[in-house]
Amino acid sequence: MFEKKKRTPKKPTEPLMFYSNNDLFYNSYLTEALDEQAIRALHFILKRTNNTKTKFNITYQEIREGAELSCNNHVKRSLDTLKLLGLISVEVVKKVQTIQVLKTAKKLNTKRVG
């Protein structure tokens, strides 16, 4: 009686793009491996460290405010994800947290945030 209509897949409206195809991180890698909070945290850390591999003292509160995350649990989960993928290293010495970027992006578009 009723014919099933074939569904056409919806085209993505606009993917999260922070890097061009010539960068170390490819868009598909970032959007598949990271969630929104981790992408925001990575974007803030790269912006804060001026895309260099030097160590910086960055607190949870700074990441939370800069990346516009709702709570410290999101910050912790994002940093854990970035550590597991080998993008950053986090050291805590005498209650001071230092973050070092292990893989930098060649070009960073700071106008777009998730």
Secondary structure, DSSP 8 states (H G I E B T S, - for coil): ------------S----SS-TTSSS-HHHHHHH--HHHHHHHHHHHHHTTT--S-EE--HHHHHHHTT-SSHHHHHHHHHHHHHTTSEEEEEETTEEEEEESS--S---TT---
